[in-house]
């Protein structure tokens, strides 16, 4: 489920990037959100092909860090007025869900 949700989130982030660059002419924050938001799913994919449990955990930690960074950029975009509050709130909700799922996966992966 995390692979599907992180991929779908990446697609939404790409659409947000297009909106910010084409409609709002915002290029700095949009590039940051594109990088961190799509990195979540990329690292989840890498984790699924991990060579060891340690590698799996490391990739998920990176993905979780990227999700938290994405959350930061989303709040910044919302509070700076570059995007509608309702739109960004839906992204924040999805990002929170990804963080919860990844935190749960990491906790269960660290069990002996």
N, C-alpha and C positions, 0 to 999 in steps of 0.2 A: 504493500500500500504506500510506503514512503517513496518508492521509485515513481509511482504514478503521480502522487500528489506533488512531489518536487518538480517533476517534468511539467506538469500543468501550471505550476506556479511560475516556472521559467518562461513559459509561453506568455503568461499574463504580464510578466515583467518586461518582456520584449515589446508588447503592445503599449505598456506604460512609457517605455523609452521612446517609442515612435511618437506618442502623444506629446510628451514633454519637448522633444526636439522639433517636431514639425509644427505643432500648434502653439506651444508656449515659448519656443525659441530658447529653451534652457538646455545647456550643453554640459555643464560641469556635474551637477547632481545627477543628471540622467545617466551619464556614463558610469558614475559610481554605483548607482542602483542596478544598472545592467550587469556590471561585473560581479558584484556580490550576489545578486539575485539569481543569476544563472549558474553561479559557482556551487550553489547548494546542491542542485540536482547532479551536476558533474561529479561532485565528490561522493554523493550517494551511489552513483553508478560505479565509480572506482572502488568503493567499499564492497560492492557486490562481487567484485573480482579479486578481492584481497587474497594474498598468499598465506596469511596467517591471521590468527585472532588479534594479535597486536596491530597488524597492518589495518585490519577491519576497524578496530577501535580508533586508530589514528585518523583514518579517513573520515569517520563519523564525527570526530572532534572538530576537524576542519570544517565540515559541513555545518555543524552547529554554530561555530564561530561566524561563518559566513551568513547564517540566518540571523544571528544577533546583530551583525553589521547591517544587514539589509533592513532590519527593524529600525535601526537608528536612521538610515537614509530616508525611509518611508516617513518617519515622524518629522524629519527635517523638511521634506517636500511638503507635507501637510501643513506644518506650522508656518512655513514661509509663503504659503498661498499659491504655490505653483500648480496644485491640483485640488480638485474638489474633495472636501472632507469625507463625504460618503464613499467616494471611490477609494481613497487611501485607507479608510477604515476597513474596507473589505480586504485589502491587501494585508493590513495589519492582523486581521483575524486569521487569514490563511497562514501568515508567517508565524503567528503564535502557535497555531496547530502543528506546523512543522517542527517548531522548537520543542513542543511537548512530546511529540512522537519520537524525535531523535534523542531527547533526554531519556526517555523510557527505554529505548533500544540500547543506549550506552550503559544505563544502570544494569539492565539484564545481561549485557555482554560482559560486564566486569565480574559477574558472579563466578565463583570457582567451578 
